[in-house]
Amino acid sequence: MAHELSLLAHIASIAAGQSAAFPHVLLAPGDDCAAVRTPGGDTLLLTVDQVIEGRHAPSPPGGWHSPFPGIDSLSRDELLDLYARKTIARSISDLAAMGGQPLCALCTATLPHDFPPEAARVLAAATHRWGAAWQCPVVGGDVASFASAHPGPLTLTLTAIGTIQGPPVHRAGAKHGDHVYITGHIGGSLLPSGLGHHLTFEPRLREGALLRHELGPDLHAMIDVSDGLGLDASRIAAASGVAIELDESQLPLSPGLTDAIRALADGEDYELLFCAPHAPKALGETPVTRIGRVTQGQGVRLRRPSGQTLDISSHGWEH
């Protein structure tokens, strides 16, 4: 969708007064999750994401009734399993970026008008299976189908609800003098076939919880990198009122990649980008790499090996 960023900014401006009007709304639109306080005093994290056929996951070349195997010899059930997996994982990654843990989820599905009934049953089972795998049971939802005159793509939407002890980690807390870190590797998530890491990534739930435990109040800001490192770093910078400078030579590119500029914009990495005065070098088996620093100013710049700098604030993609 064109102009996604300006629309999201407009929505955030509309909701800017929610916390004042409704004191139980701790965090309104504009971060990875919303946060609300229950009457009992607990904090809930809420997030919603979509997986749309042809946009977030590949379409079977001949449609859902076509003979399989299809893409890279996947069976229909295997492809549907990847759809279900990503549907759950995208929202859980948002919970991880706030330092939270999943509680439950609601899932809706809008099916193509001629979607095979047996495929719908496989998809439902896979969605529940992946929810259970991440301790996020799918406890409800809705199913509809497109009219025959408007066949439409397979569309899955998942609302995840999480819990957190203490305040969530925002995008808005980065401080001048902080270092900038990222977990794992970036770039190359989407293969030419449409498959790849974006369908099989592991949400960094454990890593987010460990960072929050080990760094405590020194974990100043965090986001999951879904739209590209440049664009998502700019979201921290804008929310925090600071500038971020990244070092190209320090970027942990995925194995086999050499084009750092492209890797910055690829998106769908689902790694945790965070700002803190210090950090561990690893979280279990997941590496942590210092890739830059927080400075005064605005925007995100990349320092190249030549010494030149490049504005990368818009390096990413809109859905």
C-alpha positions as CSV (number, residue, x, y, z in Angstrom):
1,M,0.0,0.0,0.0
2,A,1.4,3.4,-1.0
3,H,1.8,6.1,1.7
4,E,1.7,3.5,4.6
5,L,4.0,5.6,6.7
6,S,2.0,8.8,6.4
7,L,-1.2,6.9,7.1
8,L,0.2,5.3,10.3
9,A,1.4,8.8,11.4
10,H,-2.1,10.1,10.9
11,I,-3.6,7.3,12.9
12,A,-1.1,7.9,15.7
13,S,-2.1,11.6,15.7
14,I,-5.8,10.8,15.9
15,A,-5.1,8.5,18.9
16,A,-2.6,10.8,20.6
17,G,-5.1,11.8,23.4
18,Q,-6.2,8.3,24.3
19,S,-4.1,7.9,27.4
20,A,-5.4,11.2,28.8
21,A,-9.0,10.4,28.0
22,F,-8.8,6.7,29.1
23,P,-6.2,6.3,31.9
24,H,-6.2,2.5,31.5
25,V,-4.6,3.0,28.0
26,L,-0.9,3.1,28.9
27,L,0.4,3.1,25.3
28,A,-1.7,4.1,22.3
29,P,-0.9,3.4,18.6
30,G,2.6,4.1,17.5
31,D,4.7,1.3,19.0
32,D,5.1,-2.5,18.4
33,C,2.2,-3.1,20.8
34,A,-0.5,-1.2,22.6
35,A,-0.4,-1.5,26.4
36,V,-3.5,-1.4,28.7
37,R,-4.0,-1.8,32.4
38,T,-6.7,-4.1,33.6
39,P,-9.0,-3.3,36.5
40,G,-6.9,-5.7,38.6
41,G,-3.7,-3.7,37.9
42,D,-2.1,-6.1,35.4
43,T,-0.6,-4.8,32.1
44,L,-1.6,-6.4,28.8
45,L,0.2,-6.0,25.5
46,L,-2.0,-6.1,22.3
47,T,-0.9,-6.3,18.7
48,V,-2.4,-7.3,15.4
49,D,-0.8,-8.3,12.0
50,Q,-1.8,-9.8,8.7
51,V,-0.5,-12.3,6.2
52,I,-1.9,-11.7,2.8
53,E,-1.4,-14.1,-0.1
54,G,0.9,-12.6,-2.7
55,R,2.0,-9.8,-0.3
56,H,3.4,-11.5,2.7
57,A,3.6,-15.1,1.5
58,P,3.8,-16.7,-2.0
59,S,0.8,-17.7,-4.0
60,P,0.7,-21.3,-5.4
61,P,1.4,-20.8,-9.1
62,G,-1.8,-22.5,-10.2
63,G,-4.1,-21.6,-7.3
64,W,-5.1,-23.6,-4.3
65,H,-6.8,-26.2,-6.4
66,S,-3.8,-26.7,-8.6
67,P,-1.8,-30.0,-8.6
68,F,1.0,-30.0,-6.0
69,P,3.9,-30.1,-5.3
70,G,4.2,-26.4,-6.2
71,I,6.8,-23.9,-5.1
72,D,10.1,-25.6,-4.6
73,S,8.3,-29.0,-4.4
74,L,6.2,-28.0,-1.4
75,S,3.0,-29.8,-0.9
76,R,-0.2,-27.7,-0.3
77,D,-0.2,-28.7,3.3
78,E,3.4,-27.6,3.7
79,L,2.7,-24.2,2.2
80,L,-0.3,-23.7,4.4
81,D,1.8,-24.6,7.4
82,L,4.2,-21.8,6.5
83,Y,1.3,-19.4,6.2
84,A,0.0,-20.4,9.6
85,R,3.5,-20.2,11.1
86,K,4.2,-16.7,9.9
87,T,0.7,-15.5,11.0
88,I,1.5,-16.5,14.5
89,A,5.2,-15.5,14.5
90,R,4.7,-11.9,13.2
91,S,2.5,-10.9,16.2
92,I,4.6,-12.8,18.7
93,S,7.7,-10.9,17.4
94,D,5.9,-7.6,18.4
95,L,5.4,-8.9,21.9
96,A,9.1,-9.8,22.0
97,A,10.1,-6.3,21.0
98,M,8.3,-4.9,24.1
99,G,9.8,-7.5,26.4
100,G,6.6,-9.4,26.9
101,Q,5.3,-12.9,26.8
102,P,2.3,-14.3,24.9
103,L,-0.9,-15.1,26.6
104,C,-3.4,-16.0,23.8
105,A,-4.5,-14.9,20.4
106,L,-7.5,-14.4,18.1
107,C,-7.3,-15.3,14.4
108,T,-9.5,-14.4,11.5
109,A,-9.4,-15.9,8.0
110,T,-10.8,-14.5,4.8
111,L,-10.7,-17.4,2.2
112,P,-10.7,-17.2,-1.6
113,H,-14.3,-18.0,-2.7
114,D,-13.2,-21.4,-4.1
115,F,-10.8,-22.4,-1.3
116,P,-10.8,-26.2,-0.9
117,P,-12.6,-27.3,2.3
118,E,-9.9,-29.7,3.1
119,A,-7.3,-27.0,2.8
120,A,-9.2,-24.8,5.2
121,R,-9.1,-27.6,7.8
122,V,-5.4,-28.0,7.3
123,L,-4.9,-24.3,7.8
124,A,-7.0,-24.2,10.9
125,A,-5.1,-27.1,12.5
126,A,-1.7,-25.6,11.6
127,T,-2.7,-22.2,13.1
128,H,-3.6,-23.8,16.4
129,R,-0.5,-26.0,16.4
130,W,1.8,-23.0,15.9
131,G,0.0,-21.0,18.5
132,A,0.5,-23.7,21.0
133,A,4.2,-24.1,20.1
134,W,4.8,-20.5,21.3
135,Q,2.5,-20.8,24.3
136,C,0.0,-18.5,22.5
137,P,-3.2,-20.6,22.2
138,V,-5.7,-19.4,19.6
139,V,-8.8,-19.0,21.7
140,G,-11.2,-17.6,19.1
141,G,-11.6,-15.7,15.8
142,D,-13.8,-15.6,12.7
143,V,-13.9,-17.1,9.2
144,A,-15.4,-15.6,6.0
145,S,-14.9,-15.9,2.3
146,F,-14.7,-13.6,-0.6
147,A,-17.7,-13.4,-3.0
148,S,-17.3,-15.2,-6.3
149,A,-17.3,-11.9,-8.1
150,H,-14.3,-10.8,-6.1
151,P,-12.1,-13.9,-5.5
152,G,-9.6,-12.2,-3.3
153,P,-6.4,-13.6,-1.8
154,L,-6.1,-15.8,1.3
155,T,-5.9,-13.4,4.2
156,L,-5.1,-14.3,7.8
157,T,-5.2,-11.8,10.6
158,L,-3.9,-12.5,14.1
159,T,-4.4,-10.4,17.3
160,A,-2.0,-11.5,20.0
161,I,-2.4,-10.6,23.7
162,G,0.6,-10.7,25.9
163,T,1.6,-10.0,29.5
164,I,4.5,-8.1,31.1
165,Q,5.7,-7.5,34.6
166,G,6.6,-3.9,35.0
167,P,6.7,-1.3,32.2
168,P,7.1,-2.4,28.6
169,V,10.1,-1.4,26.5
170,H,9.2,1.5,24.2
171,R,10.7,2.8,21.0
172,A,10.8,6.2,22.5
173,G,13.6,5.9,25.2
174,A,16.9,6.0,23.2
175,K,19.4,8.4,24.8
176,H,22.3,10.4,23.4
177,G,25.4,8.3,24.1
178,D,23.6,4.9,23.9
179,H,25.0,2.1,21.7
180,V,22.9,0.5,19.1
181,Y,22.7,-3.3,19.0
182,I,21.0,-6.0,16.9
183,T,20.4,-9.7,17.5
184,G,21.2,-12.3,14.8
185,H,21.7,-11.3,11.1
186,I,20.0,-9.1,8.6
187,G,19.2,-9.3,4.9
188,G,18.2,-11.9,2.4
189,S,15.0,-12.9,4.1
190,L,13.0,-13.3,0.8
191,L,14.3,-15.8,-1.8
192,P,13.4,-15.4,-5.5
193,S,10.9,-18.3,-5.0
194,G,9.0,-16.3,-2.4
195,L,10.2,-18.6,0.3
196,G,12.9,-18.0,2.8
197,H,13.7,-16.8,6.3
198,H,10.6,-14.6,6.5
199,L,8.5,-17.7,6.7
200,T,10.6,-19.7,9.1
201,F,12.1,-17.1,11.5
202,E,12.0,-17.7,15.3
203,P,10.5,-14.8,17.2
204,R,13.0,-13.5,19.7
205,L,10.8,-14.0,22.7
206,R,13.6,-15.5,24.9
207,E,16.1,-12.9,23.8
208,G,13.7,-10.0,24.5
209,A,13.0,-11.4,28.0
210,L,16.7,-11.9,28.7
211,L,17.6,-8.4,27.6
212,R,14.9,-6.9,29.8
213,H,16.1,-9.0,32.8
214,E,19.8,-8.4,32.3
215,L,19.7,-4.7,31.3
216,G,16.7,-3.6,33.4
217,P,16.2,0.2,33.1
218,D,19.3,0.4,30.9
219,L,17.3,-1.2,28.0
220,H,16.2,2.2,26.7
221,A,14.4,1.4,23.4
222,M,13.7,-1.7,21.3
223,I,11.9,-2.6,18.1
224,D,11.6,-5.8,15.9
225,V,13.1,-5.3,12.5
226,S,10.3,-6.2,10.1
227,D,10.3,-3.4,7.5
228,G,14.1,-3.0,7.1
229,L,16.9,-1.9,9.5
230,G,17.1,1.6,8.1
231,L,13.4,2.3,8.3
232,D,12.9,0.6,11.7
233,A,15.9,2.4,13.2
234,S,14.4,5.7,12.0
235,R,11.3,4.8,14.0
236,I,13.3,4.6,17.2
237,A,15.1,7.8,16.3
238,A,11.9,9.7,15.6
239,A,10.1,8.5,18.7
240,S,13.1,9.2,20.9
241,G,14.0,12.6,19.4
242,V,17.5,11.6,18.5
243,A,19.7,10.6,15.6
244,I,21.2,7.2,15.0
245,E,24.5,6.5,13.2
246,L,25.2,2.9,12.0
247,D,28.6,1.5,11.0
248,E,28.4,-0.4,7.7
249,S,31.5,-2.5,8.6
250,Q,29.8,-3.8,11.8
251,L,26.5,-4.9,10.2
252,P,26.0,-8.7,10.7
253,L,24.9,-9.7,7.2
254,S,23.2,-13.0,6.6
255,P,25.6,-15.7,5.3
256,G,26.4,-15.2,1.7
257,L,25.4,-11.6,1.5
258,T,27.8,-8.8,0.6
259,D,25.5,-5.9,-0.3
260,A,24.9,-4.0,3.0
261,I,22.8,-1.3,1.4
262,R,20.3,-3.9,0.1
263,A,20.3,-5.8,3.4
264,L,19.3,-2.6,5.2
265,A,16.2,-2.4,3.1
266,D,15.2,-6.1,2.7
267,G,13.0,-6.2,5.8
268,E,11.4,-9.3,7.3
269,D,14.5,-10.0,9.4
270,Y,12.5,-10.1,12.7
271,E,15.6,-9.4,14.8
272,L,15.6,-7.1,17.8
273,L,17.2,-3.7,17.4
274,F,17.8,-2.0,20.7
275,C,19.6,0.9,22.3
276,A,21.4,0.7,25.6
277,P,24.7,1.9,27.2
278,H,26.0,-1.8,27.2
279,A,24.8,-5.2,26.2
280,P,26.0,-8.9,26.3
281,K,27.8,-10.3,23.3
282,A,25.3,-13.1,23.0
283,L,22.0,-14.3,24.4
284,G,22.4,-18.0,24.5
285,E,23.1,-19.1,21.0
286,T,21.9,-15.8,19.5
287,P,24.7,-13.3,18.7
288,V,24.4,-9.6,19.7
289,T,26.3,-7.1,17.6
290,R,27.0,-3.4,18.3
291,I,26.2,-1.7,15.0
292,G,26.2,2.0,15.9
293,R,25.4,4.8,18.3
294,V,22.8,7.3,19.3
295,T,23.7,10.9,18.7
296,Q,22.0,14.3,18.8
297,G,20.0,15.3,15.8
298,Q,17.5,13.4,13.8
299,G,17.3,10.6,11.2
300,V,19.5,7.6,10.6
301,R,22.8,7.7,8.8
302,L,25.2,4.9,7.7
303,R,28.9,5.5,8.0
304,R,30.5,3.7,5.0
305,P,34.1,2.3,5.0
306,S,35.1,5.3,2.9
307,G,34.1,7.6,5.7
308,Q,31.2,9.0,3.8
309,T,27.7,8.9,5.3
310,L,24.4,8.0,3.7
311,D,20.9,8.8,4.9
312,I,19.1,5.5,5.3
313,S,16.0,6.6,7.2
314,S,13.8,5.4,4.4
315,H,15.6,2.2,3.6
316,G,12.9,-0.4,4.0
317,W,9.5,-1.2,2.5
318,E,5.9,-0.4,2.9
319,H,3.2,-3.1,2.9
